[in-house]
């Protein structure tokens, strides 16, 4: 297999740059939190709009560096592009996959995917979508000069060719059960071939913009201030025509500023609500806070294979001694759940609740037991060894998580040192091995872009970019390889994935802390969005209208 996990492989670190979003990812809907006394609901929808609306405003915690889909690996560009550009397939709010710009697809052989391109679709400049546009768009990820952050999704691709007037065929080097799923998110994005050729390296910049097929087009980009989209009247999908004439994204880096803008009604909405603002927003009467489906797990990554944490018993003891339930209660205001594995339940698409329950039941639970953790650590030779835990104020709950893990380390006989670094240095730790030198643990909030556990577990394969600690296990690699090579339709696949997960959860190369829902704030003026992590890839703004 040897597949780095899509965007996570090249940019997981950039999740650190997600600033306050990681710990506050949210939504509103149904489900108990697992923390005594805490309650939240996961909702799949919000009230339908009563009518259209001329415009609404939306807060981004940062300005996109680019709107080039090949470089869209972070929350700000993705949530904008999701409304402007479209992929061959769609990742729906319930995390299922359905046709998009490809009206149908087929898998005639284990290494062949054939896409029939939808007719009657036009780009924002009025030109028709063609198979040639699809070929040009997908091939960009294979071009090292582009430097696509999603190149890993194409690691098994042998060729991408037009095989009919409205047909494109992708041939793989080996079976890859993740490839077609990636066509529903950023790797499957389609842009005009003429636009790509014309704009070159300027493509996606504030000066050149983009020319896609979504329900909104890019109207203006005032660098340092805002970005405005306008409704595209020629949009092909009549059922998803934008209800708003325009959407203005304002760049508000400071979380307090964002929250104040929401409560004052100066900005209508936003994703990634800081958890420490839940109470203020809920009591403000200025709108409604919702929590929806998510695939995010907050974890501590073991960043080196030497030292005291090289013994899995020490890693197990550290997780057992950490007050993860307390972290959810205090750090996330009770909105979240203690993690049962390194991926969320939502990442197990296509697996029944009963089957998933059986898979999770077989995993080690690592319930908090400080006494047992001390005994395990002592048996592993723990006797005052020093460990370094890296953190950065870039993540809202970083202090709380780091303090809890440091306390657990003390409880089992280690001597923890907390190393607080700048946001830039923290981001570098995910991209530069030298930046991790001397560090034993670092915090991340990792979400999968597919409802497939292998979008995460593939990153732990020996030699993968995101295998930050250099962990290696031959049995895990074999199970991961087999899982990726096995079709989604094969009933044996969940058990194969479960085997890889079982090994990972026994070895604990990452220490999973807790899962989070997706959060979104809607001011009084607007409604209609479906709270879901799919907002990064689906035209969520098109459904928003007047409340």
C-alpha positions as CSV (number, residue, x, y, z in Angstrom):
1,X,0.0,0.0,0.0
2,X,2.3,2.7,1.2
3,X,-0.2,5.4,1.1
4,X,0.1,8.6,3.1
5,X,-3.3,9.7,4.3
6,X,-4.6,12.3,1.9
7,X,-4.2,15.8,3.2
8,X,-3.4,14.7,6.6
9,X,-0.1,13.2,5.5
10,X,1.3,16.5,4.2
11,X,-0.5,18.9,6.4
12,X,-1.6,17.4,9.7
13,X,0.7,19.8,11.3
14,X,-1.2,22.5,9.7
15,X,-4.1,21.4,11.9
16,X,-2.1,23.2,14.5
17,X,-2.6,26.3,12.4
18,X,-6.2,25.8,12.7
19,X,-6.0,27.9,15.7
20,X,-8.9,27.9,18.0
21,X,-10.9,25.6,15.7
22,X,-9.4,22.3,16.7
23,X,-10.7,22.1,20.2
24,X,-13.9,23.9,19.5
25,X,-15.1,22.0,16.4
26,X,-18.8,21.8,16.9
27,X,-22.3,21.4,15.8
28,X,-25.6,20.7,17.6
29,X,-27.5,17.5,17.6
30,X,-28.1,14.2,19.2
31,X,-26.1,12.1,21.6
32,X,-24.9,11.9,25.2
33,X,-21.4,13.2,25.9
34,X,-20.1,10.5,28.1
35,X,-19.3,13.1,30.8
36,X,-21.4,12.9,33.9
37,X,-23.8,15.8,34.1
38,X,-22.9,17.1,30.6
39,X,-25.4,17.0,27.7
40,X,-25.3,18.0,24.1
41,X,-27.3,17.0,21.0
42,X,-26.1,16.2,17.6
43,X,-28.4,17.7,15.0
44,X,-28.5,16.8,11.4
45,X,-30.4,19.9,10.3
46,X,-31.5,23.4,11.2
47,X,-34.9,25.0,10.5
48,X,-35.7,25.5,6.8
49,X,-35.4,29.1,5.6
50,X,-38.7,31.0,5.2
51,X,-37.4,32.7,2.0
52,X,-34.2,33.7,0.3
53,X,-31.9,36.5,1.6
54,X,-30.0,39.2,-0.2
55,X,-26.7,38.5,1.7
56,X,-25.2,37.2,4.9
57,X,-21.8,37.4,6.5
58,X,-19.6,34.6,7.8
59,X,-16.5,34.7,10.1
60,X,-13.2,33.0,9.1
61,X,-10.5,32.7,11.8
62,X,-7.9,33.3,9.1
63,X,-7.6,34.6,5.5
64,X,-7.0,31.8,2.9
65,X,-3.4,31.8,1.6
66,X,-4.8,30.6,-1.7
67,X,-8.0,29.3,-3.3
68,X,-6.0,26.8,-5.5
69,X,-7.8,23.5,-4.7
70,X,-4.5,21.6,-4.8
71,X,-3.2,23.7,-1.9
72,X,-6.5,23.8,0.0
73,X,-5.7,21.8,3.1
74,X,-7.0,24.0,5.9
75,X,-10.3,25.2,7.3
76,X,-10.4,28.8,5.8
77,X,-9.8,27.9,2.1
78,X,-11.8,24.7,2.2
79,X,-15.0,26.2,3.6
80,X,-14.9,28.9,1.0
81,X,-14.1,26.6,-1.9
82,X,-16.8,24.1,-0.9
83,X,-19.3,26.7,-2.2
84,X,-17.4,27.7,-5.3
85,X,-15.8,24.6,-6.7
86,X,-17.1,21.0,-7.0
87,X,-15.8,17.5,-7.2
88,X,-16.6,14.5,-9.3
89,X,-18.6,13.1,-6.4
90,X,-20.2,14.6,-3.3
91,X,-19.5,14.0,0.4
92,X,-23.0,14.6,1.9
93,X,-23.8,15.9,5.4
94,X,-24.4,12.3,6.6
95,X,-20.9,11.5,5.2
96,X,-22.2,9.3,2.4
97,X,-20.9,9.7,-1.1
98,X,-23.1,10.4,-4.1
99,X,-22.7,11.5,-7.8
100,X,-21.5,15.1,-8.4
101,X,-19.9,16.4,-11.5
102,X,-19.7,12.7,-12.5
103,X,-23.3,11.6,-13.0
104,X,-22.2,8.0,-12.5
105,X,-19.0,6.0,-11.9
106,X,-18.0,2.3,-12.4
107,X,-15.3,0.0,-11.1
108,X,-15.1,-2.6,-13.9
109,X,-11.8,-4.0,-12.7
110,X,-10.1,-3.8,-9.3
111,X,-7.7,-1.2,-10.7
112,X,-10.0,0.8,-13.0
113,X,-12.4,3.7,-12.2
114,X,-14.6,5.0,-15.0
115,X,-16.4,8.4,-14.6
116,X,-19.2,9.6,-16.8
117,X,-19.1,13.4,-16.8
118,X,-22.4,15.2,-16.3
119,X,-23.6,17.2,-19.3
120,X,-25.2,20.6,-19.0
121,X,-22.8,21.9,-16.4
122,X,-21.0,25.3,-17.0
123,X,-18.1,27.0,-15.3
124,X,-18.7,30.5,-13.9
125,X,-17.4,32.0,-17.1
126,X,-20.2,30.2,-19.0
127,X,-18.0,27.6,-20.7
128,X,-19.2,24.0,-20.6
129,X,-17.7,21.3,-18.4
130,X,-15.8,18.7,-20.5
131,X,-14.0,15.4,-20.0
132,X,-10.8,17.3,-20.9
133,X,-11.3,19.6,-17.9
134,X,-11.6,16.6,-15.6
135,X,-8.4,15.1,-16.9
136,X,-6.5,18.4,-16.5
137,X,-7.8,19.0,-13.0
138,X,-7.0,15.6,-11.7
139,X,-3.6,15.4,-13.3
140,X,-2.5,18.5,-11.5
141,X,-2.1,16.4,-8.3
142,X,0.5,14.3,-10.1
143,X,2.6,17.3,-11.2
144,X,5.5,17.9,-8.7
145,X,5.6,21.5,-9.9
146,X,2.2,22.1,-8.5
147,X,3.1,20.6,-5.1
148,X,-0.4,19.4,-4.3
149,X,-1.0,18.8,-0.7
150,X,-3.4,16.0,-1.9
151,X,-0.8,14.2,-4.0
152,X,-0.9,11.2,-1.6
153,X,-4.5,10.5,-2.7
154,X,-3.1,9.8,-6.1
155,X,-0.1,7.7,-5.0
156,X,-1.5,4.5,-6.7
157,X,-2.6,6.2,-9.9
158,X,-1.0,5.0,-13.1
159,X,-2.9,7.1,-15.6
160,X,-5.8,9.5,-16.0
161,X,-7.2,9.6,-19.6
162,X,-10.2,10.7,-21.6
163,X,-11.8,7.5,-22.9
164,X,-15.0,9.0,-24.4
165,X,-16.7,12.2,-25.2
166,X,-18.0,12.4,-21.7
167,X,-15.9,9.8,-20.0
168,X,-12.7,9.7,-18.0
169,X,-10.9,6.6,-16.9
170,X,-8.4,6.4,-14.0
171,X,-6.1,3.3,-13.9
172,X,-4.5,2.4,-10.7
173,X,-1.2,0.6,-10.1
174,X,-2.9,-1.6,-7.5
175,X,-6.4,-1.7,-5.9
176,X,-7.1,1.2,-3.7
177,X,-10.4,1.4,-1.8
178,X,-9.8,5.0,-0.8
179,X,-9.2,6.6,-4.2
180,X,-12.8,6.8,-5.4
181,X,-13.9,8.1,-2.0
182,X,-11.3,10.9,-2.4
183,X,-13.1,12.0,-5.5
184,X,-15.9,13.3,-3.2
185,X,-13.6,15.8,-1.5
186,X,-10.8,18.2,-2.6
187,X,-8.7,15.7,-4.7
188,X,-11.8,15.3,-7.0
189,X,-12.2,19.1,-7.6
190,X,-12.7,20.1,-11.2
191,X,-11.6,23.4,-12.7
192,X,-11.6,24.7,-16.3
193,X,-8.5,23.4,-18.1
194,X,-8.3,26.8,-20.0
195,X,-8.3,28.7,-16.7
196,X,-5.6,26.5,-15.3
197,X,-3.4,27.0,-18.4
198,X,-4.1,30.7,-18.5
199,X,-3.4,31.5,-14.9
200,X,-0.5,29.2,-14.2
201,X,1.1,29.8,-10.8
202,X,-1.3,32.8,-10.2
203,X,-4.2,30.4,-10.2
204,X,-6.2,30.7,-6.9
205,X,-4.6,34.0,-5.9
206,X,-6.5,37.1,-4.9
207,X,-5.7,38.6,-8.3
208,X,-6.5,35.6,-10.5
209,X,-9.2,33.9,-8.5
210,X,-10.9,30.6,-9.6
211,X,-13.4,29.6,-12.3
212,X,-15.4,26.6,-11.1
213,X,-19.0,25.2,-11.3
214,X,-20.4,25.7,-7.8
215,X,-23.5,27.5,-6.7
216,X,-21.4,30.6,-5.9
217,X,-18.7,32.4,-7.8
218,X,-15.9,34.5,-6.5
219,X,-17.0,38.2,-6.6
220,X,-14.1,40.0,-4.8
221,X,-11.2,39.4,-2.5
222,X,-10.0,42.3,-0.4
223,X,-6.8,41.0,1.1
224,X,-6.6,41.4,4.8
225,X,-10.3,42.1,5.1
226,X,-12.9,40.0,3.4
227,X,-13.8,37.7,0.5
228,X,-17.2,37.9,-1.1
229,X,-19.1,35.2,-3.2
230,X,-22.1,35.8,-5.4
231,X,-24.8,33.5,-6.5
232,X,-24.2,31.8,-9.8
233,X,-27.5,32.0,-11.7
234,X,-26.3,29.3,-14.2
235,X,-25.8,26.6,-11.6
236,X,-26.6,23.2,-13.0
237,X,-28.3,21.7,-9.9
238,X,-31.8,23.4,-9.5
239,X,-32.3,21.7,-6.2
240,X,-29.3,23.4,-4.7
241,X,-29.5,26.9,-6.1
242,X,-28.1,29.4,-3.6
243,X,-30.8,31.0,-1.5
244,X,-28.6,34.0,-0.8
245,X,-27.5,36.6,-3.3
246,X,-24.1,36.8,-1.8
247,X,-21.9,35.7,1.1
248,X,-19.2,37.9,2.7
249,X,-16.5,36.0,4.6
250,X,-14.7,38.3,7.0
251,X,-11.3,37.5,8.5
252,X,-11.4,37.7,12.3
253,X,-8.3,36.0,13.8
254,X,-9.1,36.8,17.4
255,X,-11.7,34.4,18.9
256,X,-13.0,37.0,21.3
257,X,-13.5,39.3,18.4
258,X,-15.4,36.6,16.5
259,X,-17.7,35.8,19.4
260,X,-18.4,39.5,20.1
261,X,-19.2,40.0,16.4
262,X,-21.7,37.1,16.6
263,X,-23.4,38.2,19.7
264,X,-23.7,41.8,18.5
265,X,-25.2,40.6,15.2
266,X,-22.3,42.2,13.2
267,X,-21.5,38.8,11.6
268,X,-24.3,36.3,10.9
269,X,-22.5,33.0,11.5
270,X,-19.4,30.8,11.6
271,X,-18.0,27.3,12.0
272,X,-15.5,26.2,14.6
273,X,-17.0,27.9,17.7
274,X,-14.6,28.2,20.7
275,X,-15.8,25.9,23.5
276,X,-15.2,28.6,26.1
277,X,-17.8,30.7,24.3
278,X,-20.6,28.2,24.3
279,X,-22.3,29.6,27.4
280,X,-22.0,33.2,26.3
281,X,-23.4,32.5,22.9
282,X,-26.2,30.3,24.2
283,X,-27.4,32.9,26.7
284,X,-27.0,35.8,24.3
285,X,-30.3,35.4,22.5
286,X,-28.5,36.5,19.4
287,X,-28.8,33.2,17.6
288,X,-28.4,29.4,18.0
289,X,-25.4,27.2,18.6
290,X,-25.6,23.8,16.9
291,X,-23.4,20.7,17.2
292,X,-23.2,18.2,14.3
293,X,-21.4,15.1,13.1
294,X,-17.6,15.3,13.1
295,X,-14.6,13.0,12.6
296,X,-12.1,14.9,14.9
297,X,-10.1,13.2,17.6
298,X,-7.9,15.3,19.9
299,X,-4.7,13.2,20.6
300,X,-1.2,13.3,21.9
301,X,1.3,12.1,19.3
302,X,4.3,10.1,20.5
303,X,7.0,11.9,18.5
304,X,10.0,9.7,18.9
305,X,10.7,5.9,19.0
306,X,13.5,6.1,21.6
307,X,13.4,7.0,25.2
308,X,11.0,5.8,28.0
309,X,7.9,6.1,25.7
310,X,9.4,3.5,23.4
311,X,7.9,0.9,25.7
312,X,4.2,0.5,24.9
313,X,3.5,-0.2,28.5
314,X,4.5,3.3,29.4
315,X,2.3,4.7,26.7
316,X,-0.6,2.6,28.0
317,X,0.1,3.7,31.6
318,X,0.1,7.3,30.6
319,X,-3.2,7.1,28.8
320,X,-4.7,5.2,31.7
321,X,-3.6,7.9,34.2
322,X,-4.9,10.8,32.1
323,X,-8.2,12.3,33.3
324,X,-9.8,12.4,29.8
325,X,-13.3,12.7,31.1
326,X,-12.3,15.7,33.2
327,X,-10.7,17.2,30.1
328,X,-14.0,17.0,28.2
329,X,-15.9,18.4,31.1
330,X,-13.6,21.4,31.7
331,X,-11.8,22.0,28.5
332,X,-14.7,21.4,26.2
333,X,-17.6,22.4,28.5
334,X,-18.8,18.9,28.5
335,X,-19.3,18.9,24.7
336,X,-17.4,15.8,23.5
337,X,-16.7,12.2,24.4
338,X,-13.7,10.3,25.7
339,X,-12.1,8.6,22.7
340,X,-12.5,4.9,22.3
341,X,-10.0,4.8,19.5
342,X,-7.9,7.0,17.3
343,X,-10.8,7.7,15.0
344,X,-14.4,8.8,15.7
345,X,-17.4,6.6,15.3
346,X,-18.4,8.8,12.4
347,X,-15.3,7.7,10.5
348,X,-16.8,4.2,10.2
349,X,-19.1,4.8,7.2
350,X,-21.1,1.9,5.9
351,X,-20.7,-0.1,9.2
352,X,-23.8,-0.8,11.2
353,X,-24.1,0.4,14.7
354,X,-24.2,-3.2,16.0
355,X,-21.1,-4.2,14.1
356,X,-19.2,-1.0,15.1
357,X,-20.2,-1.7,18.7
358,X,-18.7,-5.1,18.5
359,X,-15.5,-3.7,17.0
360,X,-15.1,-1.1,19.7
361,X,-16.0,-3.6,22.5
362,X,-12.9,-5.6,21.6
363,X,-10.5,-2.6,22.0
364,X,-8.6,-1.9,25.2
365,X,-10.6,0.9,27.0
366,X,-7.8,2.5,29.0
367,X,-10.3,3.6,31.6
368,X,-8.7,5.9,34.2
369,X,-7.0,3.9,36.9
370,X,-4.0,5.7,38.3
371,X,-3.1,2.8,40.7
372,X,-3.0,0.3,37.9
373,X,-1.2,2.7,35.6
374,X,1.5,3.2,38.3
375,X,2.0,-0.5,38.6
376,X,2.3,-1.0,34.8
377,X,4.7,1.9,34.5
378,X,6.9,0.5,37.3
379,X,6.9,-2.9,35.6
380,X,8.2,-1.1,32.5
381,X,11.1,0.5,34.4
382,X,9.7,4.0,34.9
383,X,11.8,5.7,37.6
384,X,11.8,9.4,37.2
385,X,12.7,9.6,33.5
386,X,12.2,13.0,31.9
387,X,9.8,13.5,29.0
388,X,9.1,16.7,27.0
389,X,5.5,17.6,26.1
390,X,5.3,20.3,23.4
391,X,2.4,22.7,23.3
392,X,1.4,26.0,21.8
393,X,-1.4,28.6,22.6
394,X,-2.6,28.2,19.0
395,X,-5.1,25.5,20.2
396,X,-7.7,26.7,22.6
397,X,-7.6,23.7,24.9
398,X,-3.9,23.1,24.6
399,X,-3.1,24.2,28.1
400,X,-5.8,22.0,29.7
401,X,-4.8,18.9,27.7
402,X,-1.1,19.4,28.2
403,X,-1.5,20.0,32.0
404,X,-3.6,16.8,32.3
405,X,-1.1,14.7,30.4
406,X,1.8,16.2,32.4
407,X,-0.1,15.4,35.7
408,X,-0.6,11.8,34.5
409,X,3.1,11.6,33.7
410,X,4.0,12.7,37.2
411,X,1.4,10.2,38.6
412,X,3.1,7.2,37.0
413,X,6.6,8.3,38.0
414,X,7.9,10.4,35.0
415,X,9.3,13.9,35.1
416,X,7.4,15.9,32.5
417,X,8.7,19.2,31.1
418,X,6.2,21.4,29.2
419,X,7.8,23.1,26.2
420,X,5.6,26.0,25.0
421,X,6.5,27.1,21.5
422,X,5.3,29.7,19.0
423,X,2.5,28.8,16.6
424,X,5.0,28.8,13.7
425,X,7.4,26.5,15.5
426,X,4.5,24.2,16.5
427,X,3.4,24.0,12.9
428,X,7.0,23.2,11.9
429,X,7.0,20.2,14.2
430,X,4.4,18.5,11.9
431,X,6.4,19.1,8.8
432,X,10.1,19.0,9.9
433,X,11.5,16.1,11.9
434,X,14.3,18.3,13.1
435,X,11.7,20.6,14.8
436,X,10.5,17.6,16.9
437,X,14.0,16.7,18.1
438,X,14.0,16.2,21.9
439,X,10.2,16.2,22.1
440,X,8.3,13.1,23.3
441,X,4.6,14.2,22.8
442,X,2.8,16.9,20.8
443,X,-0.9,17.7,20.7
444,X,-3.1,17.5,17.6
445,X,-6.8,17.5,16.7
446,X,-7.0,15.2,13.6
447,X,-10.0,14.8,11.4
448,X,-10.5,12.4,8.6
449,X,-11.7,13.7,5.2
450,X,-13.5,10.4,4.5
451,X,-15.9,8.3,6.5
452,X,-13.2,5.6,6.4
453,X,-10.9,4.7,9.3
454,X,-8.1,4.1,6.8
455,X,-8.0,7.8,6.0
456,X,-6.3,8.0,9.5
457,X,-4.7,4.6,10.1
458,X,-2.9,4.7,6.7
459,X,-0.8,7.5,8.2
460,X,0.6,5.1,10.8
461,X,2.1,2.8,8.1
462,X,5.8,2.4,8.3
463,X,7.6,5.2,6.6
464,X,4.6,7.5,6.1
465,X,5.0,11.2,6.4
466,X,2.5,11.5,9.3
467,X,4.0,8.6,11.2
468,X,5.7,11.3,13.3
469,X,7.3,8.9,15.9
470,X,8.6,6.4,13.4
471,X,6.4,3.7,14.8
472,X,6.6,0.4,12.9
473,X,4.7,-2.8,13.2
474,X,4.8,-5.4,10.5
475,X,1.4,-6.9,11.5
476,X,-0.2,-3.5,11.4
477,X,1.4,-2.7,8.0
478,X,0.1,-6.0,6.6
479,X,-3.5,-5.3,7.9
480,X,-3.4,-1.7,6.6
481,X,-2.2,-2.8,3.2
482,X,-4.9,-5.4,3.0
483,X,-7.6,-2.9,4.1
484,X,-6.7,-0.4,1.4
485,X,-6.6,-3.2,-1.3
486,X,-10.0,-4.6,-0.2
487,X,-13.1,-3.1,-1.9
488,X,-15.6,-1.2,0.2
489,X,-18.2,-3.7,-0.9
490,X,-16.3,-6.7,0.5
491,X,-18.0,-7.7,3.8
492,X,-14.7,-8.8,5.1
493,X,-13.2,-5.3,5.0
494,X,-14.5,-3.9,8.4
495,X,-12.8,-6.9,10.2
496,X,-9.6,-6.2,8.3
497,X,-9.7,-2.5,9.3
498,X,-10.6,-3.6,12.8
499,X,-7.5,-5.7,13.0
500,X,-5.3,-2.8,12.1
501,X,-7.1,-0.7,14.6
502,X,-6.7,-3.3,17.3
503,X,-2.9,-3.4,16.8
504,X,-2.7,0.4,16.9
505,X,-4.8,0.7,20.0
506,X,-2.6,-1.9,21.8
507,X,0.6,-0.2,20.7
508,X,-0.6,3.4,21.1
509,X,1.7,5.3,18.8
510,X,-0.9,8.1,19.4
511,X,-2.7,8.7,22.7
512,X,-6.4,9.4,21.8
513,X,-7.9,11.9,24.3
514,X,-11.5,12.7,23.2
515,X,-13.7,13.3,20.2
516,X,-15.6,16.5,19.3
517,X,-18.7,17.4,17.4
518,X,-18.7,20.0,14.7
519,X,-19.9,23.4,15.9
520,X,-21.7,26.2,14.0
521,X,-23.2,29.5,15.1
522,X,-26.3,30.9,13.2
523,X,-27.4,34.4,14.1
524,X,-31.1,35.3,14.2
525,X,-31.2,36.4,10.5
526,X,-30.2,33.1,8.9
527,X,-31.0,29.3,9.0
528,X,-30.8,26.3,6.8
529,X,-27.3,24.8,7.1
530,X,-26.7,21.2,8.0
531,X,-24.2,20.9,10.8
532,X,-21.5,18.5,9.6
533,X,-17.7,18.2,9.1
534,X,-18.6,17.9,5.4
535,X,-18.8,21.7,5.3
536,X,-15.2,21.6,4.2
537,X,-16.2,20.0,0.8
538,X,-19.9,20.5,0.3
539,X,-21.8,23.7,-0.8
540,X,-23.3,24.4,2.7
541,X,-23.8,28.1,2.2
542,X,-26.3,27.5,-0.7
543,X,-28.9,26.2,1.7
544,X,-28.8,29.2,4.0
545,X,-31.6,31.7,3.7
546,X,-33.7,34.0,5.9
547,X,-34.9,32.8,9.3
